[in-house]
Amino acid sequence: MSATGTGTGHVVVIGAGIAGLAAAHRLLARGQRVTVVEASGRVGGKLLPGEIAGVRVDLGAESMLARRPEAVTLARETGLADRLQPPATAGASIWTRGTLRPMPKGHVMGVPGAASALAGVLSDEGLARIERDADLPRTEVGDDVAVGEYVAARLGREVVDRLVEPLLGGVYAGDAYRISMRSAVPQLFQAVRTHDSLTEAVREIQARAAAAQQAGPVFMGIEGGVGTLPLAVARSVRDRGGEILTGTPVRELRRVGTASVGSGAAGAGPAWRVVAGDRVLDADAVVVAVPARAAADLLRAEAPAAAAELGAVEYASMALITLAYRRADLTLPEGSGFLVPPVDGRTIKASTFASQKWGWIAADDPEVVVLRTSVGRHGETEVLQRDDADLVEVSRHDLREATGLTAVPLRSRVTRWTDGLPQYPVGHHARVGRVREHVAKLPGLAVCGAQYDGVGIPACIASAYAAVDQLGGDFAGVAELTANPVQSLHGGAGE
């Protein structure tokens, strides 16, 4: 590929999740010939549309951040403009200290600008502890710090345990006391580096946001589910002449030459060879868009240092339990659902009232109400070893305790996401930087996906676009994402 990003070379994209498909889509727009290879039998990765009791639902991620342009723009480019829908309700709750309480406002990922913002969720002692922040000496954050560790030192553990933990857990299924502030909440990390007080830093972020006056919804869904986005992108890729091979695991990735896409080096031959299924694909460039461990296996021969870094990335597993009820059998609290702090000792970590959150679900069948719960956090293995029937029962038990729901569901579905969410511990940004430094030494090779710059859909797409730019000799996008990851804001209870 030339420095302008145009050319007629052949690029192989390994992985047909949203990152790989977005990379293929952009490569085709720049005139490349593209082959996408995917080990599983379908495209979409963690985005999966499905149905329950005749109603269309998402069985994976269900919303995307709309305040960044990548996901919404890609949906429009692939024919989904008229199906984009914001949530029908944005009000969520938190199930803590024995009852459902309104989700506080006036915080950044659970970190308040003033103690009063968390009244009703925290105890009087917890609120008083927040007030001490202004009098504490500065806490240095260095090159990175764990969100929970820093916030607890400034505001007390109750803020972390009752609000920061469930919000971060909704995004990463991780442990707030291990998750990197620099990678997971980058705007907060930058603010605390220039303020002595954490609450003062939060107020500055809030003031900047108010001044920016961003219009429109924070999050967006798609009629039929965001799981239809990768299907639309795949359709567009094929319509433009791209080839997508599913059920085709890559067995070998080898550098065989020095040519690069669009180099025009006559007779130089391909730069890379990909052995996928029973196919041998010669390529001028390769985009590796698979999870960290699979990427490590692929890169071990040609980029062993990058492979070692990727092999150390940890993942959390989780399960989503989708339940369908007769509308006549239940009455739910208002809002989109609720989060559950681990400190309260419940099994589920969140529940989404899907029929209330998404108008298209309610419209599919007005007589059916769909809920979903999620279980599983990083390091939790026992709950995910239970069979599907047990997970349905523990979900029903916790829903009954939280909302009084006693009805028997019409249908239930359990969707397990083993190693579904990469973890972003302290030092994650430095690891990503090292991976990209090693990869950059191999012309015609780029990486992208959820393990680098953010786990949300826009982050994965931004990662893909930066990888494509890198193949064209433009490293600006990669450098920007590595320095400033995409904050994967919480998208409502259940995400």
KAMO-V879863 format. One record per backbone hydrogen bond with DSSP energy under -1.0 kcal/mol. CO is the residue of the C=O (numbers start at 1). NH is the residue of the N-H. E is the energy in kcal/mol with one decimal. If there is no record, write none. Layout:
co-><CO | CO>
nh-><NH | NH>
e-><E | E>
This chain:
co-><2 | 6 | 9 | 10 | 10 | 11 | 12 | 13 | 14 | 16 | 17 | 18 | 19 | 20 | 21 | 22 | 23 | 24 | 25 | 26 | 27 | 28 | 30 | 33 | 34 | 35 | 36 | 37 | 38 | 40 | 44 | 46 | 48 | 50 | 52 | 55 | 57 | 64 | 69 | 70 | 71 | 72 | 73 | 74 | 75 | 76 | 80 | 83 | 85 | 91 | 92 | 93 | 94 | 94 | 96 | 99 | 101 | 106 | 108 | 111 | 114 | 115 | 116 | 118 | 118 | 123 | 124 | 125 | 126 | 127 | 130 | 132 | 133 | 141 | 145 | 146 | 147 | 148 | 149 | 150 | 151 | 152 | 157 | 158 | 159 | 159 | 160 | 163 | 164 | 165 | 166 | 168 | 169 | 173 | 175 | 175 | 176 | 178 | 179 | 180 | 181 | 185 | 186 | 187 | 188 | 191 | 197 | 198 | 199 | 200 | 201 | 202 | 203 | 204 | 205 | 206 | 207 | 208 | 209 | 218 | 218 | 220 | 221 | 222 | 225 | 226 | 228 | 229 | 230 | 231 | 232 | 233 | 234 | 235 | 236 | 237 | 238 | 243 | 245 | 249 | 252 | 254 | 260 | 264 | 265 | 271 | 271 | 272 | 273 | 274 | 275 | 275 | 276 | 279 | 281 | 283 | 283 | 285 | 286 | 287 | 288 | 291 | 292 | 293 | 294 | 295 | 296 | 299 | 303 | 304 | 305 | 306 | 307 | 310 | 314 | 316 | 318 | 319 | 320 | 321 | 322 | 323 | 324 | 324 | 325 | 326 | 327 | 336 | 337 | 338 | 339 | 341 | 342 | 349 | 350 | 351 | 352 | 352 | 353 | 353 | 354 | 357 | 358 | 359 | 360 | 365 | 367 | 369 | 370 | 371 | 372 | 373 | 374 | 375 | 377 | 382 | 383 | 387 | 388 | 389 | 390 | 391 | 392 | 393 | 394 | 395 | 396 | 397 | 398 | 399 | 400 | 411 | 413 | 415 | 417 | 417 | 421 | 424 | 425 | 427 | 428 | 429 | 430 | 431 | 432 | 433 | 434 | 435 | 436 | 438 | 439 | 442 | 444 | 446 | 449 | 453 | 456 | 457 | 458 | 459 | 460 | 461 | 462 | 463 | 464 | 465 | 466 | 467 | 468 | 469 | 470 | 475 | 476 | 477 | 478 | 479 | 480 | 487 | 492>
nh-><5 | 2 | 33 | 284 | 285 | 35 | 287 | 37 | 289 | 44 | 21 | 22 | 23 | 24 | 25 | 26 | 27 | 28 | 29 | 30 | 32 | 31 | 7 | 11 | 243 | 13 | 245 | 15 | 248 | 247 | 47 | 61 | 59 | 57 | 55 | 52 | 50 | 220 | 73 | 74 | 75 | 76 | 77 | 78 | 80 | 79 | 83 | 223 | 221 | 336 | 103 | 339 | 96 | 101 | 99 | 96 | 94 | 113 | 111 | 108 | 117 | 118 | 119 | 121 | 122 | 127 | 128 | 129 | 130 | 131 | 133 | 135 | 136 | 144 | 181 | 150 | 151 | 152 | 153 | 154 | 155 | 156 | 161 | 162 | 163 | 164 | 165 | 167 | 168 | 169 | 170 | 172 | 173 | 378 | 178 | 179 | 148 | 426 | 147 | 184 | 185 | 189 | 190 | 191 | 192 | 194 | 201 | 202 | 203 | 204 | 205 | 206 | 207 | 208 | 209 | 210 | 211 | 212 | 213 | 66 | 67 | 64 | 85 | 225 | 228 | 229 | 232 | 233 | 234 | 235 | 236 | 237 | 238 | 239 | 240 | 242 | 241 | 36 | 38 | 277 | 275 | 273 | 263 | 266 | 268 | 256 | 257 | 283 | 254 | 281 | 251 | 252 | 279 | 276 | 274 | 271 | 272 | 12 | 446 | 14 | 448 | 295 | 296 | 297 | 298 | 299 | 300 | 303 | 307 | 308 | 309 | 310 | 311 | 313 | 423 | 421 | 417 | 375 | 415 | 373 | 413 | 371 | 410 | 411 | 369 | 329 | 330 | 353 | 93 | 351 | 95 | 344 | 345 | 340 | 374 | 338 | 354 | 372 | 356 | 357 | 358 | 88 | 362 | 363 | 364 | 368 | 327 | 325 | 355 | 323 | 352 | 321 | 349 | 319 | 380 | 385 | 386 | 391 | 392 | 393 | 394 | 395 | 396 | 397 | 398 | 399 | 400 | 401 | 402 | 403 | 404 | 324 | 322 | 320 | 318 | 420 | 316 | 180 | 428 | 431 | 432 | 433 | 434 | 435 | 436 | 437 | 438 | 439 | 440 | 441 | 442 | 445 | 286 | 288 | 452 | 486 | 460 | 461 | 462 | 463 | 464 | 465 | 466 | 467 | 468 | 469 | 470 | 471 | 472 | 474 | 473 | 479 | 480 | 481 | 482 | 483 | 484 | 489 | 495>
e-><-2.1 | -1.7 | -3.1 | -2.6 | -1.3 | -2.1 | -2.3 | -2.6 | -2.8 | -3.1 | -2.5 | -2.2 | -2.3 | -2.3 | -2.5 | -2.2 | -2.6 | -2.4 | -1.5 | -1.0 | -2.2 | -1.7 | -1.2 | -3.1 | -2.2 | -2.8 | -3.4 | -3.1 | -3.2 | -4.1 | -2.3 | -1.5 | -3.4 | -2.3 | -2.1 | -2.3 | -2.9 | -2.4 | -2.7 | -2.2 | -2.3 | -2.1 | -2.6 | -1.2 | -2.8 | -1.5 | -1.8 | -3.2 | -3.7 | -2.8 | -2.6 | -1.9 | -1.0 | -2.5 | -1.4 | -2.0 | -2.9 | -1.6 | -1.9 | -2.7 | -1.6 | -2.0 | -1.4 | -1.8 | -2.0 | -2.3 | -2.3 | -1.9 | -1.3 | -1.3 | -1.9 | -1.5 | -1.2 | -1.0 | -2.9 | -2.4 | -2.7 | -2.6 | -1.7 | -1.7 | -3.6 | -1.6 | -3.3 | -2.4 | -1.6 | -2.1 | -3.4 | -1.9 | -2.9 | -2.9 | -1.5 | -3.0 | -1.6 | -3.2 | -2.5 | -1.7 | -3.2 | -1.2 | -2.8 | -2.3 | -1.8 | -2.0 | -2.4 | -1.7 | -2.5 | -1.4 | -1.7 | -2.3 | -2.2 | -1.8 | -1.9 | -2.5 | -2.3 | -2.4 | -2.3 | -2.3 | -2.3 | -2.0 | -1.2 | -3.3 | -1.0 | -2.4 | -2.5 | -3.4 | -2.0 | -1.8 | -2.0 | -2.5 | -2.7 | -2.1 | -2.2 | -2.7 | -2.4 | -2.5 | -1.6 | -2.7 | -1.8 | -3.5 | -2.9 | -2.2 | -2.5 | -3.0 | -2.2 | -1.3 | -2.1 | -2.5 | -1.6 | -2.9 | -2.6 | -3.4 | -3.3 | -1.4 | -2.7 | -2.3 | -3.1 | -1.2 | -2.9 | -2.2 | -1.8 | -3.1 | -2.0 | -2.7 | -2.6 | -1.9 | -2.0 | -2.3 | -1.0 | -3.4 | -2.5 | -2.2 | -1.7 | -2.5 | -2.5 | -1.5 | -2.9 | -2.1 | -3.2 | -2.3 | -2.9 | -2.4 | -2.4 | -2.8 | -2.9 | -1.2 | -2.7 | -1.9 | -1.3 | -2.4 | -2.2 | -2.6 | -3.1 | -1.8 | -2.2 | -2.3 | -1.7 | -2.3 | -1.5 | -2.1 | -1.5 | -2.2 | -2.5 | -3.3 | -1.5 | -2.1 | -1.4 | -2.2 | -2.8 | -2.8 | -1.8 | -3.1 | -3.0 | -2.8 | -2.8 | -2.4 | -2.5 | -1.2 | -1.1 | -2.0 | -2.2 | -2.1 | -2.7 | -1.7 | -2.4 | -2.4 | -2.3 | -2.5 | -2.3 | -2.2 | -2.3 | -2.9 | -1.8 | -2.4 | -3.2 | -2.9 | -1.6 | -1.3 | -2.6 | -3.6 | -2.0 | -2.0 | -2.6 | -2.1 | -2.1 | -2.6 | -2.5 | -2.0 | -2.3 | -2.6 | -2.3 | -1.0 | -2.2 | -1.1 | -2.8 | -2.8 | -1.4 | -2.6 | -2.1 | -2.1 | -2.9 | -2.3 | -1.9 | -2.5 | -2.3 | -1.8 | -2.1 | -2.4 | -2.3 | -1.8 | -1.1 | -2.5 | -2.1 | -2.5 | -2.4 | -2.4 | -2.4 | -2.0 | -2.8 | -1.5 | -1.8>
